[in-house]
Amino acid sequence: MARTNTAAGAATERPIRRRPKDRKAQIATVAAEAFSERGYHAVGVDDIAATIGISGPALYRHYPNKYALFVHAATTTADALRTAADDALAGLEEAAAGERLDRLISALVTNTIEHRKLGGLYRWEGRYLQADDRTRIRNVFVHVTQCVAAPLRELRQELSAVDATTQGAATLSVMASISAHRTALATRRLHALLTSACESILRTTLPPAVPTGDVPARVEGTGGLTMTSKRELLINEAVHIFDRNGYHDSSIEEIGAAAGINASSVYRHFPSKADLLAAVFYRAADRLAVATSAALSAATDPREALCTLAESYLELAFRNPAVLSVYFAEIGNLPENERRNLRNVQRLHVEEWVHLVTAVRSELSAAEARFLVHAALGLVLDIGRLIHFDTAEESRARLHALMVAVLLGQ
């Protein structure tokens, strides 16, 4: 306690404020949550400092700039996953492959649930990392994926290295999918649900892969956009530029130039860059609604409808994967009213799937089915990226098998 003198001369005591020993770790955690939820560009150092209750200059004593804080938050989160995997396998070198795999999946699911608010950090914001930092984090996921693939191949010796790696990556995708939505479920039940979904993936027999050297070059389509107007041309070009550069590093001038239109003319069609981003999402939502309606009308029972829906979603995603990437990464950059409207559109689409899943699997609640639907949809982006969205029929068939395994169980 420190002593001070009052105006009357009497000594009083006041508590001494000491800096917490874990201040740097506390800053990293708060920053990771903020970056994950709101995006790298939308979060300022002063925002993070205010959340913790310190000043901006005080934060700079720990990190020289926002990027350094971003890197530390991202690598700390990824390293926690690696540590969970390594600790789960420690001392089990002589254990059976099945025991090692069970222990590993349980530990990774636990870690992912504990860090649910941080998952979007490296999943959506990783593109803002510099090349060396991005490689370091990618290597962590390669390591953890191989931790899953190795005992899986021992357990299922018929699997190729490609199959085991794909299924290992798919389990990580299923776990990470919980960062893309806010559906609530008791921790114990969520752990059991994710574990079961991962086990379904690991038991799945994938269709044969494309023979090495036979992977066709992916020709990215227009996502069904008809180039009959300058407005449609702008939407199409914006998708690819937002995907390549990120929303904040894309300009109306660049989008207009790609479409052969000067910037002033762009504003005749879209009052702002945010309106152009919203138009991209609404156009994608319209096409998804049409595909969903067609799939449901053609099916004769819920199981068939789910399989057909998965095929339709894959077809749309692989036709123009940039739309999928931009949706997941950039929806937070929309004005609040547009973001709320599009979230409602997405929610209605997901509920179509949820209704079908619960019709097939009556043991699941709607909330549990919702987690599985998000996991299946997340596989399209994560595994699609892994296989570079190649257009081979075999590649889509393998991803479809993974989606069905998650939705229907094995």
C-alpha positions in Angstrom: 0.0 0.0 0.0 1.2 3.6 -0.7 0.6 6.4 1.7 -0.7 9.9 0.7 -1.5 13.0 2.7 -4.9 14.5 2.8 -5.5 18.2 2.9 -5.8 18.0 6.6 -2.5 16.3 6.8 -3.8 12.8 7.8 -2.1 9.9 6.1 -4.2 7.6 4.0 -3.4 4.4 2.2 -4.2 3.6 -1.5 -3.7 0.4 -3.4 -0.7 0.2 -5.7 -1.7 -0.8 -9.3 0.6 -3.5 -10.6 0.7 -4.6 -14.2 -0.5 -8.2 -14.6 2.3 -10.6 -15.3 0.3 -12.1 -18.2 -0.5 -8.7 -19.8 1.0 -9.6 -23.1 -0.9 -12.9 -23.3 -4.1 -11.0 -22.3 -3.6 -8.5 -25.1 -3.0 -11.3 -27.6 -6.2 -13.1 -26.6 -8.3 -9.9 -26.8 -6.8 -9.0 -30.1 -7.3 -12.5 -31.6 -11.0 -12.4 -30.7 -11.4 -8.9 -32.2 -9.5 -9.7 -35.4 -11.5 -13.0 -35.7 -14.9 -11.4 -35.2 -14.5 -8.1 -37.0 -11.5 -8.5 -39.4 -8.0 -7.2 -39.4 -8.7 -3.8 -41.0 -11.8 -3.0 -38.8 -9.9 -3.3 -35.5 -7.6 -0.6 -34.2 -4.9 -0.8 -31.6 -6.9 1.7 -29.5 -9.9 -0.5 -29.7 -7.9 -3.4 -28.2 -6.4 -1.3 -25.6 -9.7 0.1 -24.5 -11.2 -3.4 -24.1 -8.3 -4.3 -21.8 -8.5 -1.0 -19.9 -5.1 0.4 -20.9 -3.9 3.2 -23.1 -2.6 2.8 -26.6 1.0 3.8 -25.6 0.8 1.1 -22.9 0.0 -1.5 -25.5 2.9 -0.4 -27.7 5.2 -1.4 -24.9 4.4 -5.0 -25.8 3.9 -4.8 -29.5 5.5 -2.2 -31.9 2.5 -2.0 -34.2 -0.8 -3.6 -35.1 0.7 -6.1 -37.6 3.1 -7.5 -34.9 0.1 -7.9 -32.6 -1.8 -9.7 -35.4 1.0 -12.1 -36.1 1.5 -12.9 -32.4 -2.3 -13.5 -32.0 -2.4 -15.7 -35.1 0.6 -17.8 -34.3 -0.3 -18.2 -30.7 -3.7 -19.5 -31.7 -2.2 -21.9 -34.2 0.5 -23.0 -31.9 -2.1 -23.9 -29.3 -3.6 -26.4 -31.7 -0.2 -27.9 -32.4 0.5 -28.2 -28.7 -2.9 -29.9 -28.2 -2.0 -32.5 -30.8 1.5 -33.1 -29.6 0.5 -33.4 -26.0 -2.3 -35.8 -26.9 0.2 -38.1 -28.5 2.9 -37.8 -26.0 3.8 -41.1 -24.4 1.6 -43.1 -26.8 4.2 -44.2 -29.2 3.6 -47.9 -28.5 -0.2 -47.5 -28.2 -2.5 -48.9 -30.9 -3.4 -46.6 -33.8 -7.0 -46.5 -32.8 -6.2 -45.3 -29.3 -3.8 -42.7 -30.6 -6.4 -41.4 -33.1 -9.2 -41.3 -30.5 -7.0 -39.4 -28.0 -5.9 -37.0 -30.7 -9.4 -36.2 -32.1 -10.7 -35.6 -28.6 -7.9 -33.2 -27.7 -8.2 -31.3 -30.9 -12.0 -30.9 -30.5 -11.5 -29.7 -26.9 -9.0 -27.1 -28.0 -11.2 -25.9 -30.9 -14.2 -25.5 -28.6 -12.1 -23.6 -26.1 -10.9 -21.3 -28.8 -14.1 -21.0 -30.8 -14.0 -17.2 -30.8 -10.5 -17.2 -32.3 -11.0 -19.7 -35.2 -11.8 -17.1 -37.8 -8.5 -15.4 -37.2 -6.3 -17.6 -39.4 -9.2 -19.1 -41.4 -10.4 -15.8 -42.9 -7.8 -13.2 -42.0 -4.6 -15.2 -42.8 -4.3 -13.5 -46.2 -3.2 -10.3 -44.4 -0.1 -12.1 -43.1 3.2 -11.7 -44.9 4.5 -14.7 -46.8 6.9 -16.0 -44.1 4.3 -15.7 -41.3 1.6 -17.3 -43.5 4.0 -20.2 -44.2 4.7 -20.7 -40.6 1.0 -21.0 -39.7 0.4 -23.2 -42.7 3.1 -25.6 -41.5 1.4 -25.9 -38.2 -1.8 -27.2 -40.0 0.3 -29.5 -42.2 1.8 -30.9 -39.0 -1.5 -31.4 -37.2 -3.1 -32.9 -40.4 -0.3 -35.4 -40.6 -0.7 -36.2 -36.9 -4.2 -37.4 -37.8 -3.3 -39.0 -41.1 -0.5 -41.2 -39.7 -2.5 -43.3 -37.3 -5.4 -43.3 -39.7 -3.2 -45.1 -42.3 -2.1 -47.6 -39.7 -5.7 -48.3 -38.9 -6.9 -48.4 -42.5 -4.0 -49.7 -44.5 -6.0 -49.6 -47.7 -5.9 -45.8 -47.7 -3.5 -43.9 -49.9 -1.4 -41.0 -48.5 -3.7 -38.6 -50.4 -6.8 -40.1 -48.9 -5.5 -40.0 -45.3 -4.3 -36.5 -45.7 -7.6 -35.4 -47.2 -9.6 -37.0 -44.4 -7.3 -35.6 -41.8 -7.7 -32.1 -43.2 -11.5 -32.6 -43.4 -11.6 -33.4 -39.6 -9.9 -30.1 -38.9 -12.3 -28.3 -41.2 -15.3 -29.8 -39.3 -13.9 -28.6 -36.0 -13.1 -25.1 -37.3 -16.6 -24.8 -38.8 -17.9 -23.8 -35.3 -16.1 -20.4 -35.7 -18.4 -19.5 -38.7 -21.7 -19.3 -36.8 -23.0 -18.7 -33.3 -25.4 -21.6 -32.7 -25.2 -22.6 -29.1 -24.9 -26.1 -27.7 -23.8 -27.4 -24.3 -20.0 -28.1 -24.4 -20.3 -31.8 -23.6 -22.9 -32.3 -26.4 -20.9 -30.2 -28.8 -17.8 -32.2 -28.1 -19.6 -35.5 -28.7 -21.2 -34.2 -31.9 -18.0 -32.9 -33.4 -16.2 -36.1 -32.4 -18.9 -38.2 -34.0 -18.7 -36.1 -37.2 -14.9 -36.5 -37.4 -15.2 -40.3 -36.9 -17.7 -40.4 -39.7 -15.2 -38.7 -42.0 -12.4 -41.0 -40.9 -14.5 -44.1 -41.6 -15.6 -42.9 -45.1 -14.3 -44.6 -48.2 -13.6 -41.9 -50.7 -14.0 -42.4 -54.4 -10.8 -42.8 -56.4 -8.7 -39.6 -56.7 -7.7 -38.0 -60.0 -4.6 -39.8 -61.3 -1.5 -37.8 -60.8 -0.8 -35.6 -63.7 -4.4 -35.7 -64.9 -5.8 -32.8 -62.9 -7.3 -30.4 -65.4 -6.6 -26.7 -65.2 -9.4 -25.0 -63.4 -11.3 -22.5 -65.6 -13.1 -20.1 -63.4 -16.5 -19.3 -64.6 -18.7 -16.3 -64.1 -20.9 -18.0 -61.5 -23.8 -17.8 -63.9 -23.6 -14.0 -64.2 -24.8 -12.9 -67.7 -22.6 -10.2 -69.1 -25.4 -8.2 -70.7 -24.9 -5.0 -68.7 -22.2 -2.9 -67.1 -23.7 -3.6 -63.7 -23.3 -7.4 -64.1 -19.8 -6.9 -65.5 -18.8 -4.9 -62.4 -20.2 -7.5 -60.1 -18.2 -10.2 -61.8 -14.9 -8.3 -61.8 -15.5 -7.2 -58.2 -15.7 -10.8 -57.0 -12.3 -11.7 -58.3 -10.6 -8.5 -57.1 -12.1 -8.7 -53.6 -10.9 -12.3 -53.5 -7.4 -11.5 -54.7 -6.8 -8.3 -52.7 -9.3 -8.3 -49.9 -12.1 -5.8 -49.6 -10.0 -3.0 -47.9 -7.2 -3.3 -50.4 -9.5 -3.2 -53.4 -10.6 0.1 -55.0 -13.5 1.2 -57.1 -10.9 2.5 -59.7 -9.3 -1.0 -60.0 -12.7 -2.7 -60.3 -13.8 -0.2 -62.9 -10.6 -0.6 -64.9 -11.0 -4.4 -64.9 -14.5 -3.9 -66.3 -13.4 -1.2 -68.8 -15.4 1.5 -67.0 -14.0 4.7 -65.3 -14.6 5.2 -61.6 -17.2 7.9 -62.0 -19.3 5.6 -64.2 -19.0 2.8 -61.5 -20.7 5.1 -59.0 -23.7 5.4 -61.4 -24.4 1.7 -60.7 -23.2 1.4 -57.1 -23.1 4.4 -54.7 -20.2 2.9 -52.7 -17.8 -0.1 -52.6 -19.9 -1.6 -49.8 -23.0 -1.5 -52.1 -21.0 -3.4 -54.7 -19.9 -6.0 -52.2 -23.5 -6.4 -51.1 -24.6 -6.9 -54.8 -22.0 -9.7 -55.1 -23.6 -11.5 -52.1 -27.2 -10.9 -53.2 -26.4 -12.2 -56.7 -24.8 -15.4 -55.2 -27.8 -15.8 -52.8 -30.2 -15.6 -55.8 -28.4 -18.4 -57.6 -28.2 -20.5 -54.5 -31.9 -20.1 -53.9 -32.7 -21.3 -57.5 -30.3 -24.3 -57.2 -31.8 -25.2 -53.8 -35.4 -25.1 -55.1 -34.5 -27.3 -58.1 -32.8 -29.8 -55.9 -35.7 -30.1 -53.5 -38.3 -30.4 -56.2 -36.4 -33.2 -57.9 -35.9 -35.3 -54.8 -38.3 -38.0 -53.6 -37.2 -38.2 -49.9 -35.1 -36.3 -47.4 -31.9 -38.4 -47.8 -32.0 -38.0 -51.6 -32.7 -34.3 -51.2 -29.6 -33.8 -49.0 -27.4 -35.6 -51.4 -28.8 -33.5 -54.3 -28.4 -30.3 -52.3 -24.8 -31.1 -51.6 -24.2 -31.7 -55.4 -25.8 -28.4 -56.3 -23.8 -26.5 -53.7 -20.6 -28.1 -54.9 -21.4 -27.3 -58.5 -22.0 -23.6 -57.7 -18.9 -23.3 -55.5 -16.6 -25.0 -58.0 -18.0 -22.9 -60.8 -16.8 -19.7 -59.1 -15.0 -20.4 -55.8 -14.1 -16.7 -55.5 -17.7 -16.0 -54.5 -17.5 -18.5 -51.7 -14.2 -17.2 -50.4 -15.4 -13.6 -50.5 -18.6 -14.4 -48.7 -16.9 -16.0 -45.7 -14.1 -13.5 -45.5 -15.8 -10.2 -46.3 -19.4 -10.3 -45.0 -18.3 -8.4 -41.9 -17.4 -5.4 -44.1 -21.0 -4.8 -45.1 -23.1 -2.1 -43.4 -25.0 -3.5 -40.5 -28.4 -3.5 -42.2 -27.1 -5.4 -45.2 -25.1 -7.8 -43.1 -28.2 -8.6 -41.1 -30.3 -9.1 -44.2 -27.8 -11.4 -45.8 -27.3 -13.3 -42.5 -31.1 -13.9 -42.5 -30.9 -15.2 -46.1 -28.1 -17.5 -45.1 -30.0 -18.7 -42.1 -33.1 -19.6 -44.2 -30.9 -21.5 -46.6 -29.2 -23.4 -43.7 -32.6 -24.2 -42.2 -33.6 -26.0 -45.4 -30.7 -28.4 -44.8 -31.5 -28.6 -41.1 -35.0 -29.7 -41.8 -33.8 -32.5 -44.0 -31.1 -33.7 -41.6 -33.5 -34.0 -38.7 -36.0 -35.8 -41.0 -33.3 -38.4 -41.7 -31.7 -38.4 -38.3 -34.4 -38.1 -35.7 -32.0 -38.5 -32.8 -30.6 -35.0 -33.6 -32.0 -31.7 -32.3 -32.3 -28.8 -34.7 -29.2 -27.1 -33.1 -27.1 -30.3 -33.5 -28.2 -30.6 -37.2 -27.3 -26.9 -37.7 -23.7 -27.6 -36.5 -23.5 -30.4 -39.0 -24.8 -28.4 -41.9 -22.3 -25.6 -41.2 -19.6 -28.2 -41.0 -20.6 -29.8 -44.4 -20.7 -26.4 -46.1 -17.4 -25.4 -44.6 -15.8 -28.5 -46.1 -16.5 -27.1 -49.6 -14.3 -24.1 -49.0 -11.5 -25.7 -46.9 -11.1 -28.9 -48.9 -11.8 -27.0 -52.1 -8.9 -24.8 -51.4 -6.7 -27.8 -50.6 -7.4 -29.3 -54.0 -7.3 -25.9 -55.7 -11.0 -26.3 -56.8 -9.9 -28.5 -59.8 -12.8 -29.3 -62.1 -12.3 -33.1 -62.3 -15.5 -35.0 -61.6 -13.5 -37.3 -59.3 -12.5 -34.4 -57.0 -16.1 -33.2 -56.6 -17.2 -36.8 -55.9 -14.7 -37.1 -53.1 -15.8 -33.9 -51.5 -19.4 -34.9 -51.9 -18.7 -38.1 -50.0 -17.2 -36.1 -47.1 -20.2 -33.8 -47.0 -22.6 -36.7 -46.9 -20.6 -38.5 -44.2 -20.9 -35.4 -42.0 -24.6 -34.9 -42.6 -25.8 -38.5 -42.5 -23.2 -40.1 -40.3 -21.6 -43.4 -40.9 
